[in-house]
């Protein structure tokens, strides 16, 4: 196997890294409907959005921060 073929093979096995998710992917990651996520964002209670051009995305870090913010500790 040539060095070039090994390089291509190694990259073919790695899943793509996503830094930003669109509405459908973010809603799925949060286990909610797309409409529920849109409603939270519209009301200012959802995760932070990233606008690029006319498209809206959610950074993975912002989704994680949103989940942490809504976690509840043990009930004593």
N, CA, C and O of each residue as an XYZ file, in Angstrom:
304
protein
N       0.848     -1.175      0.000
C       0.000      0.000      0.000
C       0.892      1.237      0.000
O       1.830      1.347      0.790
N       0.587      2.138     -0.879
C       1.391      3.353     -0.958
C       1.074      4.281      0.205
O       0.052      4.131      0.876
N       1.957      5.235      0.433
C       1.753      6.193      1.521
C       0.469      6.990      1.284
O      -0.273      7.264      2.228
N       0.208      7.357      0.045
C      -1.003      8.104     -0.295
C      -2.250      7.268      0.006
O      -3.222      7.794      0.549
N      -2.239      6.000     -0.330
C      -3.386      5.117     -0.079
C      -3.619      4.957      1.422
O      -4.767      4.936      1.867
N      -2.542      4.844      2.212
C      -2.688      4.738      3.672
C      -3.302      6.017      4.229
O      -4.141      5.965      5.128
N      -2.888      7.159      3.699
C      -3.405      8.449      4.151
C      -4.909      8.546      3.875
O      -5.674      8.965      4.744
N      -5.327      8.164      2.683
C      -6.747      8.203      2.326
C      -7.520      7.203      3.180
O      -8.606      7.521      3.663
N      -6.985      6.012      3.373
C      -7.651      4.983      4.166
C      -7.842      5.434      5.602
O      -8.902      5.197      6.181
N      -6.844      6.077      6.191
C      -6.947      6.538      7.576
C      -8.032      7.591      7.705
O      -8.770      7.591      8.691
N      -8.149      8.493      6.732
C      -9.176      9.534      6.794
C     -10.562      8.984      6.496
O     -11.552      9.527      6.986
N     -10.657      7.928      5.711
C     -11.952      7.351      5.379
C     -12.595      6.706      6.607
O     -13.821      6.613      6.674
N     -11.805      6.266      7.567
C     -12.324      5.599      8.754
C     -12.773      6.589      9.825
O     -13.564      6.224     10.695
N     -12.294      7.822      9.787
C     -12.630      8.811     10.809
C     -13.974      9.462     10.480
O     -14.182      9.917      9.355
N     -14.893      9.511     11.463
C     -16.149     10.207     11.192
C     -15.899     11.707     11.104
O     -14.980     12.220     11.743
N     -16.700     12.409     10.326
C     -16.491     13.861     10.215
C     -16.780     14.545     11.552
O     -17.692     14.152     12.278
N     -16.004     15.553     11.857
C     -16.198     16.318     13.091
C     -17.162     17.452     12.779
O     -16.941     18.235     11.856
N     -18.230     17.529     13.561
C     -19.198     18.603     13.383
C     -19.081     19.567     14.544
O     -19.200     19.173     15.704
N     -18.853     20.813     14.235
C     -18.795     21.855     15.257
C     -20.145     22.528     15.411
O     -20.483     23.023     16.487
N     -20.919     22.546     14.327
C     -22.215     23.203     14.326
C     -23.290     22.235     13.842
O     -23.059     21.423     12.946
N     -24.469     22.339     14.452
C     -25.611     21.528     14.038
C     -26.726     22.453     13.575
O     -26.895     23.550     14.109
N     -27.491     22.006     12.574
C     -28.653     22.775     12.156
C     -29.825     22.444     13.081
O     -29.687     21.627     13.992
N     -30.985     23.081     12.847
C     -32.135     22.867     13.731
C     -32.514     21.389     13.868
O     -32.667     20.916     14.994
N     -32.671     20.640     12.770
C     -33.071     19.239     12.936
C     -32.072     18.416     13.757
O     -32.470     17.626     14.613
N     -30.785     18.602     13.493
C     -29.765     17.835     14.214
C     -29.682     18.250     15.682
O     -29.512     17.403     16.559
N     -29.803     19.560     15.952
C     -29.758     20.041     17.337
C     -30.971     19.546     18.111
O     -30.845     19.130     19.263
N     -32.145     19.586     17.487
C     -33.361     19.099     18.150
C     -33.229     17.614     18.466
O     -33.613     17.172     19.549
N     -32.692     16.851     17.536
C     -32.494     15.418     17.774
C     -31.500     15.192     18.909
O     -31.710     14.323     19.755
N     -30.426     15.966     18.931
C     -29.414     15.828     19.986
C     -30.014     16.136     21.358
O     -29.602     15.554     22.361
N     -30.989     17.053     21.404
C     -31.627     17.427     22.668
C     -32.880     16.596     22.967
O     -33.546     16.816     23.978
N     -33.193     15.653     22.096
C     -34.374     14.781     22.245
C     -35.662     15.592     22.335
O     -36.512     15.336     23.187
N     -35.792     16.563     21.453
C     -37.018     17.356     21.398
C     -37.373     17.593     19.945
O     -36.560     17.361     19.050
N     -38.589     18.056     19.715
C     -39.000     18.337     18.343
C     -38.339     19.619     17.854
O     -37.912     20.462     18.643
N     -38.267     19.740     16.557
C     -37.697     20.942     15.965
C     -38.535     22.164     16.336
O     -37.995     23.240     16.593
N     -39.855     21.992     16.361
C     -40.742     23.090     16.728
C     -40.529     23.552     18.161
O     -40.554     24.748     18.448
N     -40.319     22.586     19.066
C     -40.079     22.941     20.472
C     -38.774     23.722     20.608
O     -38.702     24.684     21.373
N     -37.749     23.313     19.872
C     -36.466     24.024     19.915
C     -36.629     25.429     19.337
O     -36.126     26.399     19.905
N     -37.325     25.537     18.219
C     -37.551     26.856     17.616
C     -38.303     27.771     18.586
O     -37.985     28.955     18.698
N     -39.289     27.225     19.278
C     -40.065     28.010     20.230
C     -39.188     28.506     21.377
O     -39.286     29.667     21.776
N     -38.327     27.629     21.911
C     -37.420     28.033     22.987
C     -36.485     29.153     22.529
O     -36.264     30.122     23.256
N     -35.942     29.014     21.325
C     -35.028     30.033     20.799
C     -35.781     31.339     20.585
O     -35.277     32.406     20.934
N     -36.976     31.268     20.018
C     -37.776     32.470     19.755
C     -38.081     33.216     21.058
O     -38.056     34.446     21.091
N     -38.370     32.470     22.129
C     -38.710     33.080     23.416
C     -37.475     33.478     24.227
O     -37.600     34.015     25.328
N     -36.279     33.214     23.679
C     -35.051     33.583     24.368
C     -34.673     32.647     25.498
O     -33.861     33.007     26.350
N     -35.247     31.447     25.522
C     -34.956     30.478     26.584
C     -34.201     29.257     26.065
O     -33.966     28.307     26.813
N     -33.826     29.278     24.803
C     -33.136     28.142     24.209
C     -31.637     28.319     24.218
O     -31.122     29.293     24.766
N     -30.936     27.377     23.612
C     -29.484     27.493     23.512
C     -29.095     28.657     22.607
O     -29.878     29.094     21.764
N     -27.882     29.148     22.794
C     -27.342     30.222     21.966
C     -27.251     29.749     20.522
O     -26.865     28.611     20.257
N     -27.607     30.623     19.595
C     -27.529     30.278     18.176
C     -26.329     30.958     17.541
O     -25.843     31.976     18.034
N     -25.862     30.392     16.453
C     -24.787     30.954     15.640
C     -25.356     31.201     14.259
O     -25.800     30.266     13.593
N     -25.348     32.454     13.820
C     -25.871     32.804     12.502
C     -24.703     32.942     11.530
O     -23.742     33.667     11.788
N     -24.803     32.244     10.427
C     -23.838     32.366      9.344
C     -24.645     32.640      8.088
O     -25.334     31.763      7.567
N     -24.547     33.855      7.619
C     -25.402     34.265      6.506
C     -26.842     34.251      6.985
O     -27.162     34.822      8.027
N     -27.701     33.602      6.230
C     -29.107     33.509      6.621
C     -29.409     32.210      7.371
O     -30.554     31.960      7.748
N     -28.393     31.395      7.586
C     -28.594     30.092      8.241
C     -28.324     30.178      9.731
O     -27.473     30.944     10.184
N     -29.062     29.381     10.481
C     -28.933     29.330     11.932
C     -28.377     27.979     12.339
O     -28.850     26.939     11.879
N     -27.373     27.997     13.200
C     -26.743     26.779     13.686
C     -26.622     26.820     15.202
O     -26.824     27.858     15.832
N     -26.291     25.681     15.766
C     -26.042     25.556     17.196
C     -24.675     24.920     17.384
O     -24.409     23.845     16.845
N     -23.811     25.575     18.143
C     -22.501     25.005     18.449
C     -22.686     23.898     19.486
O     -23.503     24.024     20.398
N     -21.937     22.834     19.343
C     -22.011     21.712     20.286
C     -21.808     22.219     21.711
O     -22.528     21.809     22.622
N     -20.843     23.099     21.910
C     -20.565     23.642     23.247
C     -21.782     24.362     23.816
O     -22.060     24.258     25.010
N     -22.514     25.099     22.965
C     -23.699     25.816     23.432
C     -24.824     24.853     23.806
O     -25.564     25.106     24.756
N     -24.957     23.757     23.070
C     -25.962     22.751     23.423
C     -25.612     22.093     24.761
O     -26.490     21.857     25.591
N     -24.328     21.801     24.960
C     -23.893     21.207     26.232
C     -24.139     22.179     27.389
O     -24.588     21.769     28.460
N     -23.850     23.448     27.177
C     -24.077     24.470     28.207
C     -25.571     24.587     28.531
O     -25.944     24.736     29.695
N     -26.414     24.520     27.516
C     -27.864     24.579     27.694
C     -28.346     23.411     28.551
O     -29.164     23.598     29.452
N     -27.848     22.219     28.278
C     -28.241     21.044     29.056
C     -27.766     21.184     30.498
O     -28.532     20.919     31.425
N     -26.527     21.593     30.703
C     -26.003     21.767     32.068
C     -26.819     22.781     32.854
O     -27.069     22.597     34.045
N     -27.228     23.838     32.194
C     -28.006     24.887     32.843
C     -29.354     24.362     33.350
O     -29.899     24.884     34.323
N     -29.882     23.340     32.697
C     -31.205     22.813     33.041
C     -31.164     21.522     33.858
O     -32.203     20.923     34.138
N     -29.972     21.105     34.234
C     -29.877     19.904     35.073
C     -30.294     20.230     36.485
O     -30.065     21.334     36.978
N     -30.899     19.273     37.122
C     -31.303     19.436     38.526
C     -30.451     18.523     39.387
O     -30.157     17.385     39.021
N     -30.063     19.046     40.535
C     -29.264     18.249     41.463
C     -30.151     17.263     42.219
O     -31.365     17.224     42.021
N     -29.536     16.480     43.073
C     -30.314     15.508     43.857
C     -31.289     16.224     44.776
O     -30.975     17.272     45.339
N     -32.457     15.655     44.919
C     -33.464     16.226     45.800
C     -33.215     15.746     47.222
O     -33.207     14.542     47.481
N     -33.013     16.670     48.132
C     -32.754     16.305     49.532
C     -33.975     16.546     50.372
O     -33.953     16.299     51.578
